[in-house]
Amino acid sequence: MMTQMMSNKWLIREAKTSNFVCKTDRDKTKSSFGMRGSRFVWGIKNFLERTEQKGESLCSETFRVVGSSDTVTKWVVYVYPKGLEDSEVDNISIRLVNNSEVEVKAKFELWITNKMGEELDVFNQVSFVEPKKDLVAKNVSLNDGHWLQQDNDLAIMCQITVLETGYQVKRFHSLKMIADLEQAFIQNDSSGFDVTVIKCGEVSFECNKFMLTARSPVFKSMFQSDMVESQTNTVEIVDLKPEIVAEMLQYIHTGTASNIRKYSQELLAAADRYQLEQLKSSCQEILIASLAVENCISILLLSDKHNALELRKAALNYAAENMSSI
């Protein structure tokens, strides 16, 4: 229970409704109740004895806030015991930083509570915060220790309720775009295709030049230079099997490769040639998972041939660990 984890000296009135407690100086406990609006409590021991100088800060543990659609965002609090460089004497400064990879709109409440249960608001606002950015740093006067707990401990409370994240919006639009592209590719509407990719003069595929150039630097160079492909709108591929070319083109147009597990080695080669880095990475992950005594040497040779560094490292480790069996 939260009350059991906190010693009697931590007289923090809101502690029973918190889902995270952080005590600095190697004395840390955590508890999570899965609340949508998450509250974070940070107690800093012997605050008046801190040795940090002006502009130097303490950083809390990372705490996570679950928003709508189970989106998880990460936050940290910075405290400057002597304030920022431009702070007045006897002021401390507090920053709340979005430690996530996405922009977040949330309701932010941060305050200091003293041993009498009184609260000093630092900020209370609804804002958008970009990834790795903070709310405006606030300077707070402690009034000669009036806002400290007993034993000169500082108790900071922060409550965040996530209202919206950039990840949710971008992910929704990205998924819709992928679905639209996949549907257009499946329907094979010739009005959208303006490039012919030929395999060995036998099998041809209709493609979209915009998608080819947007997704592959190699195709882009073909069509932006004075190469024969840019003049004829035809690309000839002579040394890849038709089914591999089909999978690669499906990936370029839709972001998916239906048979990537079946053709992981061949698609690795195609992805390397046409600089499809994410496809190459996915093929490496599949091949790493498939490593066995029977195939690790051939996969190692494949990784060398196509500069697949992660795959090469994994194959070398596997071979070293299983040398006697090989």
VOGU-3710 file (C-alpha; in Angstrom, 3 decimals, decimal comma):
1> mmtqmmsnkw> 0,000/0,000/0,000  1,108/3,561/-0,622  0,838/4,552/3,035  3,015/1,615/4,053  5,733/2,555/1,597  6,054/6,100/2,927  7,706/6,757/6,264  5,967/8,976/8,813  8,241/11,918/8,036  6,799/12,199/4,509
11> lireaktsnf> 3,679/14,128/5,458  2,321/14,484/1,935  -1,425/14,909/2,103  -2,102/13,706/-1,457  0,044/10,577/-1,271  -2,840/8,090/-0,982  -4,119/9,030/-4,449  -0,719/9,024/-6,139  0,356/6,239/-8,446  4,079/6,939/-8,247
21> vcktdrdktk> 6,402/7,980/-5,450  10,006/8,982/-6,043  12,401/9,561/-3,163  15,843/10,729/-4,196  19,211/9,754/-2,678  18,780/6,020/-3,385  15,558/5,746/-1,407  12,936/5,156/-4,083  9,619/3,358/-4,083  7,001/3,070/-6,773
31> ssfgmrgsrf> 3,365/2,155/-6,946  0,959/2,179/-9,865  -2,814/2,101/-9,785  -3,296/2,484/-13,549  -5,061/5,842/-13,301  -5,720/7,750/-16,522  -4,741/11,002/-14,890  -1,417/10,137/-13,258  -0,041/11,818/-10,172  3,638/11,901/-9,366
41> vwgiknfler> 5,117/12,680/-5,941  8,759/13,603/-5,603  10,268/14,057/-2,183  13,768/15,545/-2,066  15,499/14,988/1,257  17,313/17,753/3,150  16,628/20,245/0,402  18,376/23,173/2,085  21,600/21,167/2,195  21,736/20,543/-1,560
51> teqkgeslcs> 25,123/21,531/-3,016  23,957/22,374/-6,548  24,877/25,846/-7,756  22,824/28,254/-9,852  21,840/26,648/-13,132  22,465/23,103/-11,832  19,530/20,747/-11,482  18,209/17,531/-9,999  16,205/15,200/-12,223  13,363/12,973/-11,086
61> etfrvvgssd> 12,799/9,443/-12,232  10,826/9,070/-15,440  7,137/8,622/-14,767  4,584/7,418/-17,283  1,098/8,708/-17,953  -1,512/6,614/-19,760  -3,825/8,634/-21,973  -6,695/7,786/-24,269  -6,305/4,711/-26,496  -3,763/3,442/-23,944
71> tvtkwvvyvy> -1,143/5,824/-25,285  1,807/6,002/-22,876  3,762/9,241/-22,495  6,887/9,813/-20,393  7,785/12,792/-18,188  10,533/14,022/-15,904  10,728/16,937/-13,486  13,848/19,071/-13,070  14,460/21,125/-9,934  17,143/23,830/-9,702
81> pkgledsevd> 17,780/24,295/-5,942  19,502/27,640/-6,509  17,389/28,586/-9,525  18,265/29,229/-13,141  21,007/31,645/-14,123  18,582/34,600/-14,194  16,613/33,622/-11,068  16,402/35,856/-8,013  18,179/34,908/-4,791  16,370/32,268/-2,665
91> nisirlvnns> 14,258/31,167/-5,639  14,137/27,621/-6,939  13,171/26,745/-10,509  11,048/23,818/-11,669  10,661/22,389/-15,178  8,349/19,623/-16,394  9,732/17,954/-19,535  7,920/15,803/-22,095  10,334/12,868/-22,402  8,213/11,153/-25,081
101> evevkakfel> 8,728/11,021/-28,832  5,442/12,764/-29,639  3,685/16,056/-29,038  1,223/15,900/-26,156  -1,752/18,011/-25,216  -2,501/17,610/-21,522  -3,743/19,272/-18,375  -0,726/19,968/-16,184  -0,871/20,673/-12,475  2,256/21,048/-10,399
111> witnkmgeel> 2,473/22,259/-6,834  4,507/22,145/-3,634  2,949/21,002/-0,377  4,212/21,748/3,133  3,967/19,997/6,492  0,691/21,811/7,235  -0,928/20,388/4,114  -0,967/23,777/2,396  -0,413/23,899/-1,350  1,622/26,341/-3,408
121> dvfnqvsfve> 0,637/26,245/-7,080  3,565/26,326/-9,482  1,491/25,979/-12,648  -1,973/24,791/-13,616  -2,686/24,867/-17,319  -3,695/23,001/-20,458  -0,923/23,064/-23,057  0,660/21,363/-26,052  4,213/20,233/-25,314  6,511/19,071/-28,114
131> pkkdlvaknv> 8,722/16,002/-27,663  11,806/16,640/-25,498  10,489/20,131/-24,690  9,273/21,570/-21,417  6,670/23,863/-20,009  8,029/27,298/-19,204  10,347/26,996/-16,222  8,804/28,476/-13,090  10,649/30,297/-10,321  9,313/29,750/-6,823
141> slndghwlqq> 10,233/31,465/-3,571  10,261/29,121/-0,574  9,875/31,995/1,926  12,643/30,892/4,286  11,521/27,308/4,385  7,778/27,805/4,928  7,062/25,550/1,946  9,282/22,711/3,118  8,266/19,527/4,870  9,659/18,641/8,260
151> dndlaimcqi> 13,430/18,012/8,270  13,678/20,512/5,370  12,428/18,044/2,756  10,838/19,402/-0,420  7,643/17,679/-1,626  6,673/18,259/-5,263  3,366/17,028/-6,651  2,557/16,739/-10,331  -0,664/15,575/-11,936  -0,997/15,097/-15,683
161> tvletgyqvk> -4,085/14,157/-17,644  -3,286/13,434/-21,303  -5,958/14,799/-23,629  -4,383/14,148/-27,023  -1,108/12,966/-28,526  0,483/13,585/-31,885  1,086/9,862/-32,104  -2,639/9,137/-32,092  -3,405/11,628/-34,840  -0,424/10,725/-37,020
171> rfhslkmiad> -0,967/7,013/-36,544  -4,613/7,294/-37,570  -3,729/9,195/-40,750  -0,812/6,867/-41,523  -2,955/3,768/-41,188  -5,639/5,300/-43,397  -3,063/6,234/-46,027  -1,603/2,712/-46,005  -5,068/1,200/-46,380  -5,862/3,513/-49,309
181> leqafiqnds> -2,569/2,749/-51,043  -3,012/-0,976/-50,574  -6,531/-0,866/-51,975  -5,385/1,128/-55,020  -2,539/-1,302/-55,637  -4,799/-4,357/-55,345  -7,371/-2,886/-57,734  -4,577/-2,464/-60,294  -6,133/0,657/-61,801  -3,964/1,373/-64,823
191> sgfdvtvikc> -4,713/5,106/-64,651  -2,475/5,357/-61,595  0,492/3,467/-63,063  2,958/5,167/-65,375  6,076/2,969/-65,185  6,678/-0,574/-66,398  9,065/-2,825/-64,511  10,117/-5,802/-66,630  11,619/-9,010/-65,280  13,818/-10,843/-67,812
201> gevsfecnkf> 11,574/-9,703/-70,641  8,983/-12,249/-69,537  6,920/-10,782/-66,699  6,020/-7,105/-66,398  4,559/-5,047/-63,549  2,771/-1,719/-63,795  3,997/0,739/-61,165  3,692/4,324/-60,032  6,759/6,482/-60,616  6,014/8,717/-57,651
211> mltarspvfk> 5,968/5,736/-55,280  9,145/4,252/-56,743  11,103/7,493/-56,425  9,689/8,370/-53,004  10,534/5,010/-51,485  13,805/4,027/-53,156  16,839/6,282/-53,660  17,982/3,955/-56,436  14,779/4,320/-58,437  14,868/8,044/-57,721
221> smfqsdmves> 18,302/8,397/-59,268  17,151/6,455/-62,317  14,280/8,819/-63,049  15,970/12,064/-62,080  19,058/11,548/-64,218  19,530/11,187/-67,956  19,335/7,421/-67,762  17,411/5,238/-70,172  14,746/4,562/-67,508  13,814/8,244/-67,324
231> qtntveivdl> 13,406/8,387/-71,103  11,434/5,174/-71,552  9,630/4,908/-68,185  10,738/1,288/-68,196  12,959/-0,486/-65,696  14,491/-3,837/-66,540  15,483/-6,195/-63,734  17,253/-9,276/-65,023  18,534/-11,173/-61,997  15,666/-11,286/-59,502
241> kpeivaemlq> 12,854/-13,824/-59,668  9,437/-12,454/-60,644  7,938/-13,359/-57,263  10,675/-11,396/-55,485  10,147/-8,359/-57,700  6,409/-8,618/-57,047  6,952/-8,668/-53,280  9,339/-5,732/-53,439  6,948/-3,658/-55,546  4,076/-4,485/-53,215
251> yihtgtasni> 6,190/-3,253/-50,301  7,075/-0,047/-52,132  3,438/0,723/-52,960  1,745/-0,455/-49,750  4,318/-0,744/-46,967  3,704/-4,482/-46,616  5,287/-7,623/-48,041  2,897/-10,540/-47,677  5,509/-13,260/-48,125  8,457/-11,701/-46,339
261> rkysqellaa> 9,017/-14,791/-44,189  8,967/-17,072/-47,208  11,388/-14,941/-49,241  13,401/-13,253/-46,469  16,810/-14,035/-47,989  15,875/-12,969/-51,519  14,076/-9,855/-50,266  17,126/-8,920/-48,205  19,142/-8,869/-51,423  16,491/-6,822/-53,234
271> adryqleqlk> 16,129/-4,389/-50,336  19,878/-3,885/-50,197  20,114/-3,218/-53,925  17,271/-0,671/-53,971  18,080/0,827/-50,552  14,806/-0,085/-48,884  16,244/0,144/-45,395  13,169/-0,767/-43,371  12,464/-3,816/-45,515  16,110/-4,809/-45,156
281> sscqeilias> 15,886/-4,435/-41,391  12,731/-6,565/-41,231  14,366/-9,289/-43,306  17,346/-9,292/-40,957  15,093/-9,708/-37,922  13,354/-12,688/-39,509  16,633/-14,313/-40,504  18,131/-13,756/-37,049  15,141/-15,560/-35,548  15,648/-18,442/-37,988
291> lavencisil> 19,347/-19,044/-37,261  20,192/-22,735/-36,870  23,202/-25,013/-37,123  22,211/-25,932/-40,661  21,951/-22,381/-42,018  24,129/-20,054/-39,928  27,136/-20,208/-42,300  25,077/-19,502/-45,409  23,292/-16,667/-43,601  26,646/-15,290/-42,478
301> llsdkhnale> 27,830/-15,246/-46,097  24,558/-13,604/-47,129  25,010/-10,888/-44,488  28,529/-10,147/-45,738  27,392/-9,933/-49,338  24,608/-7,451/-48,577  26,199/-5,478/-45,743  23,584/-6,615/-43,230  25,446/-5,706/-40,077  22,923/-6,819/-37,458
311> lrkaalnyaa> 22,464/-10,147/-39,200  26,226/-10,629/-39,507  26,739/-9,960/-35,801  24,000/-12,409/-34,824  25,268/-15,096/-37,204  28,831/-14,752/-35,912  27,669/-15,055/-32,322  25,557/-18,079/-33,173  28,417/-19,752/-35,004  30,817/-19,097/-32,125
321> enmssi> 28,403/-20,546/-29,587  27,662/-23,634/-31,684  31,028/-24,246/-33,332  31,285/-27,852/-32,182  27,914/-28,730/-33,742  28,674/-26,866/-36,962
//
